[in-house]
């Protein structure tokens, strides 16, 4: 992934991915993830940041049972593939 440095409104800068997100992705979810991780302030609480990111993904997955079912299927397929290699 290529990233770019952009000026921010507070006369600083921030990093973001160069390529736009695909329209079928959950754009807000992924923008938040990359924004927080690429622009992490070392003085901030990294544990709290990671917990918040995890919760946002859990909330998204839990709102749609089909996503959970699909994820379980993909994980089972991956496990089978790894175990047979």
Secondary structure, DSSP 8 states (H G I E B T S, - for coil): --EEEEE-TTSSEEEEESS---TTS-HHHHHHHHHHHHT--TTS-HHHHHHHHHHHHHHHHHT-HHHHHHHHHHHHHHHHHHHH-
